[in-house]
Amino acid sequence: MSDPRTDTLPPSGAPVRLWHLAFRSRNLVIGLALTLVFVIGALLSFLWTPYDITGLDIANKIKPPSARNLLGTDHFGRDILSMIMVGARTSIAVAVVAVGIGMVFGVPLGLWAAARKGSLLDEVIMRANDLVFAFPSLLIAILITAIFGPSAVNAIIAIGIFNIPVFARLTRSGALSLWQRDFILAARVAGKNSARISVEHILPNVTNLLIVQGTIQFSLGILAEAGLSYVGLGAQPPTPSWGRMLAESQTMISFAPHMALFPGLAILLTVLGLNLMGDGLRDLFDPKLQRSRT
């Protein structure tokens, strides 16, 4: 009889086959390529940008794209390409840390709730998740900002808090489907307690789900950061932010559309790339889709 764990994990002896399937996934390849463009741009901005983003050149303000400024300049004469490169650092950092917060707190809560299914603890955890879901990240950010003031750190906290119930629910759902499997019953017979079973057997089998969801939440984190910055609750000047670049350009869009076009495209392509990558990973980790493609 086959090991039930093979229903959720790819065969451990087939890494070459997994890579082959990955490169055959158009969504995964395109998504990874788009994501890498912005990640590389963000990393490169630590060492080099075409122009200094803190330098103002009023004589060269609101210039359209040209050989000198590939994406044009803004209302202060700053190079938009340089601003987008540095702004990518802010968006990626906020999204990564916020998703990390969601995983660090949400995954243990989900495992704990699944191990105590039907108990008071399970009910308390899930109702607390429902309470957080009732308040979008923007409202949470407004509340935090009213207390501590607007900043990138407060945006991270707000998005991270919203991510906790997402990962808690996903982990609990995936774990509940595993608790009645034969290999879990065998672990119980061997004398392992619920905590050890959760860490050694349940968690490895829901990792694929968490990776896919993490990719999706990463894209939503970038959107949330842009939205918070757009309304002035995210990263504050002089730190560049894609959302604030859109906010600053809205009154000049009729005669300087490039100021809104390129930051908007940066957000669009990054989110598109991450969503395509998430779809590709989901297909890659789904055994039924793997069998249908072989």
N, C-alpha and C positions, 0 to 999 in steps of 0.2 A: 504494500500500500504506500502511495506517495506521501511525502511530508506535506501537511497542510500549509506550511509556510511558503511553499513554492507558489501558492496562489497570489501572494502579494509581493514577493521578492524575485528578481530575475535570478537565474541559476548562477551560483557563485563561480562555476567553472567556465563561464562564457563571457568574459569581459570583451573579447574580440568581437563577438556577435553583437554585444550591446553597443560598442562603438560603431559597428557597421550600421545598425539600425538608427543610431543617432545621426549619422551623416546622410542617411536616406530620408530623414524627416525635414521637409522643406521649411516648416514652421520653426523648428529648432535652430536650423542653420541661419535663416534670415534673422530671427530674433536675437540669436547670439551675436551676429555680426553688427546689428544696430546697437545693441547694448554695449559691445566692446568699443565702438566708436566714441561713445560718450564717456565711458570709463577711462579710456586712454586719454581723451581730451582733458578730463578732470585731473588725472595723474600728471599729465604733461604741464598743466597750469602751475603746479608747484615749482617747476623748474624754469618754465618759459611761457610767455604769452606774446602775441605780436606787439602789443602796446601795454604800457602801465595803466591799470584800471583806475588808479588814484589820480592820474594826471588829467587835468582839464585843458581842453583846446577849444575855447569858445569860437575862435575864428573858423574852426572846421566842424561846427555843430550841424546836426541833422543833414549830413551828407549821404546820398544814396550809395549803394555798393559800387566799389571801384577797385582798381588795381592796388591803390594805397590802403583802403579799408574794404576788405572782401565782403563784409556784411553791412557796411556803412557805419555811421556814427550816431550817437544819441543826442539829446538836447544839451548835453554838457561837452560834446565833442569827444566822448569816450568811444573807443573801438568796441563795436557790438560783439564781434567774434571773441575778443578777449574777455568781455563780460560774460558771454555764454560759457566759455571754458571754465572760468572761476565759479560761475553760478552752478555749474554741474557738480562741483565739490560740495556745495551747500545742500543741493537736492539729494545727492547720493548719500552723504553723511547722515542727514536727517532720516532718510528712508531706512538705511541699514541699521542705525541704532534703534529706531522705532520698532522695526521688525524683530530685532534682537530682544527688546523688552517684551514684546508680545510672546515670543517663543520661551524666554527664560521663565516667565511667570505663568503663561497659559498652558504650556505642555505639562508641567507637573500637576497643575490643577485638573487638567483633563484626565491624566492617568489616575490621579487620586479619586476623582469622581467615578470613573469607570470601575475601579477596584471596589468601591463602596456603593455600587448601583442600588438605588432604592432606599438608601439610608438618608438620615437627616442631613448628613454632610453633603451628599450628592445633591439634594434638593437646594441647600443653601448656596452651593457653588453655582448651580445652573440659574437660580433666580437672581443671583448677583450679576451673572453674565447678561441676563435679560435687562437688568437695570442699566448697565453700561451701554448696551445696544440702544436703549431708548434715547440716548444723548449722542448725536453725531460728533465727530472729532472737532468740528468747527465750534460747537457749543461748549465742549470741554475746554478748548483752547481759549475761548472768550472768558470762561470762568477762571482759568489759571492765570490768564493775562491780567484780569481785573485785580488779582491778588498780588502777583509777582512782577507784572509788567511784560510787554512783548519782547520776545527774543527767540532765537533758534532753539535754545535749550527747552523753553516752554512749549514750543511746537513739537519737539521730539517727545516730551512727556505726554502731551495731549494725544498724539498719534499712537504712541506706544500703549497708552491706557486703552484706547479703542481696539488695538490689536490683540490684547490679552484674551477677551472672550472669543475672538475668532479662532485662535489656536486652541483654546480650552475646549470649545465645542467640537472642532475637527478631531482633536486627539481623543476625546471621550467617545465620539462616534466610531472612529476606527478601532479603538481598544475594545469597545463592547462587542464588536463582531468577532473578536479573537478570543475572548475569555472562555467560550464554550468549545474551543478547538481541542482536539485530542492532545496536542503537545503541551497545552496549558494544563490540562487535567493531569498529564504525566508529571509535570513540574510540581503540581500540588501534592501528588502522591509521593514524590521524592522529598517532601518536607519543606519546600520553599514557601516563604510567606508572600503576601500580596505585593509588598514593596519590591522584593527581589524579582518576582515574576514580571512586574511592570517594567523594571529597568532592563532585565536580561532578555526578556522574550517579547513583551508587548511593544516597547519603544522601538527596537530595530525593525519591527514589522509595520510601523506607521511612519517611519522616516521618509519613505517615498512620498506619502501624502503631504507631509510637512514641507518637504522641499518644493513641491509644486505650489502649495499654498503660499509659502514664503516668497516665491517669485511673483505671484499675483499681488500679495500684500506690499511688496516692494514697489510695484508700479502704482498702486493706490497711495502709497506713502509719498511718492513724488508728486502725484496729483494733489494730495492733501497739503503738502508743504507749499506748493505753488499757490493754492487757494488761500492758505493762511497768510502768505507773504503778500498776496494781492490785496487783502483787506488790512494789511499793516500789522498782522499778529505774528509774522514769522521773523526771519533774519532781518536785522535792522542795518541801515546805512552805517558805514560804507561797504558792508559785505554784500556782494552782488547776489541777486536771487531772480530766477526766471519769472516768478510770479510778480515780483515788484517791478521788473522791467516791463511786463504787460500793463501793470497799473499806471506806470509813468507815461506809457505811450498812448493811452486811450484818448487823450485830448488832442493828440497830434496825428491820429491815424489817417485823417483825410489828406494831409500833405506830406506825411512821412510814414507810409504804411510799413516800411521795412523794420521800423522800431518794434512793431507788434508781430510782424510776420515771422521773424527768425527765432525769437524766444518761444513763440507759440509752436513753431515747427520742432524746436528742441524738445519741448514737453511732449508733443504728439508722437514723435519718432521714438523717444525713450520709452514711453508707456506702451506704444505699439510693439516695440522690440521685446520688452519684458513679458507682455501678454502672449506674444507668439512663442517665446521661449517657454512660458508656462504651459501652453497647449502642447508644445513639442515634448516636454518632459512628461506630461500626463500620458500622452500616447506611448511614449517610450517605456514607462513603468507599468502600463496596462497589459497584462499577459494576453488578453483576448485580442487586442489590436496587434500585438507582436505576432501572434499566430496567424492572423488574417493577412499579414504582409509577407509571410514566408512561404 
